[in-house]
Amino acid sequence: MTEETFNVVQFFEDDSHEYVRRGVTAEEAVKAAHHYCHCVGAQIGMTRRVIVTDEGDACCFEWQYGKGVTFK
């Protein structure tokens, strides 16, 4: 049986985005999401949103600047 994998994406104030992890374990995705939700870019508002998606591209976690975790 194959372990499910996840992607982590950060979104910026100019509406662009970057995949910061692709095809990683749940543990690695959560650690990466935590990092990107608490980094300097997130603190000053350059990073506006961080999401974790599963293999089917369903959102499993969402953080938004100024709101915090909005979906878990």
C-alpha positions in Angstrom: 0.0 0.0 0.0 1.4 3.4 -1.0 1.3 6.3 1.4 -0.8 9.3 0.4 1.2 12.4 -0.6 0.5 16.1 -0.3 1.4 19.4 -1.8 2.0 22.8 0.0 1.4 26.0 -1.9 2.0 29.6 -0.8 0.2 32.6 -2.4 1.6 36.1 -2.5 0.0 39.6 -2.4 0.3 39.9 -6.2 -1.9 36.8 -6.6 1.0 34.6 -7.8 1.7 31.3 -6.1 4.6 28.8 -5.5 4.5 25.1 -4.8 6.9 24.8 -1.9 6.5 21.0 -1.5 5.1 18.5 -4.0 4.4 14.8 -3.3 5.5 14.8 0.3 4.2 12.8 3.3 1.6 14.3 5.6 4.2 15.0 8.3 6.5 16.9 5.9 3.5 18.8 4.5 2.4 19.9 8.0 5.9 21.0 9.0 6.3 23.0 5.7 2.9 24.6 6.2 3.8 25.6 9.7 7.0 27.1 8.5 5.4 29.1 5.7 2.6 30.3 8.0 5.1 31.7 10.5 7.9 32.9 8.3 8.9 36.6 8.0 6.9 36.9 4.7 3.8 35.7 6.5 4.3 38.0 9.4 4.6 41.1 7.2 1.9 40.1 4.7 3.9 39.2 1.6 2.6 35.6 2.0 -1.2 35.9 1.9 -2.3 32.3 2.0 -0.8 28.8 2.6 -2.7 25.6 1.6 -2.1 21.9 1.8 -3.7 19.8 -0.9 -4.0 16.0 -1.2 -3.4 13.9 -4.3 -6.8 14.7 -5.7 -6.1 18.5 -5.3 -8.6 18.8 -2.4 -7.7 21.4 0.1 -6.9 19.8 3.5 -5.6 22.9 5.3 -5.7 26.7 4.7 -4.1 29.6 6.5 -4.8 33.3 5.5 -2.9 36.4 6.5 -4.8 38.3 9.1 -7.2 35.5 9.7 -5.0 32.5 10.7 -6.1 28.9 10.1 -9.4 29.0 8.2 -9.8 25.4 7.2 -8.4 22.2 8.8 
